Amino acid sequence: MYKIFMLIAIPAVIIGWVAYWLWDRKMAEEEKKQPKKVSQRLTKTKTEISDWAQKMANFKKPDIKRPPNQYEQNKQE
């Protein structure tokens, strides 16, 4: 039973992989023929990210004025 199954399954898998390879090659050729499209949405997103990155690069951390430590106040007195 196992031999019969393998005699059917192995050629079926091989045929499937060959069919997939041919289909993938056909799709790749069709993609090469089509002109490149530039999405306006993608361009807008890229510029927004670039602007955000520039703002983050120019960002300076604000100085934080902390209240004096209680230990230090008692030490000074």
N, C-alpha and C positions, 0 to 999 in steps of 0.2 A: 504494500500500500504506500509506504514511504517513497519507494523508488518511482512509482507512478506519479505521485504528487510532485516530486522533484523534477521529473522529466517534463512536467507541464509548467511548473512554477518558474524554473530557471529561464527557459526561453521566453516566457511571458514578461519577466522582469527585464530581460535584455532588450526585447522589442520595445517595452515601455521607455527605457532609458534612451534608446536610439530615436524614438519618436519625440521625446522631450528635447533632445539635443537638436534635432532638425527644426522643431518649432522655435526654440530659443534662438537659433542662428537666423531664422527668418525674421523674427521680431527685431533682432539687433540690426539687420540690414535695413529694415523699414525705418527704424529710428534714425539711422545715419542719413537716409534720404530726406527726412523732414527737416525744415529749417528750424533753427534754434529760436525759441520763443522766450522773451524776457517778460516775466510777470511784473506788473506794476505793483502789486501787493508785496511781492518779494523784495523789489527794489526799495519800496517805502520802509519795510521792516529793517532792511540792512542799514539804511541811512539813520533810522531811529536808534538802532543799537550802536552805531558808530557815534552818534551824538551823545548818547548816554555814557558810553565808555570815555569820551572826551571830558564830559562833566565830572565823572568819577576820578579821572586822572588829575583834574584841576582842583578837586575838593581838598580843603584844608580843615583839619580837625579843630573845632572851637576850643578855646582855653576854658577849662572848668575851674571856677573859683569855689574851693571847698571851705566849709566853716572850719575854724581851728579845732584841733583835736582836744578833747577834754583832758587827756593826760598831759599834753604839752602846756595847756593853760595852768594847770595845777603846779607844774614844774617851774614855770616862770614866776609864780607868786611866791 
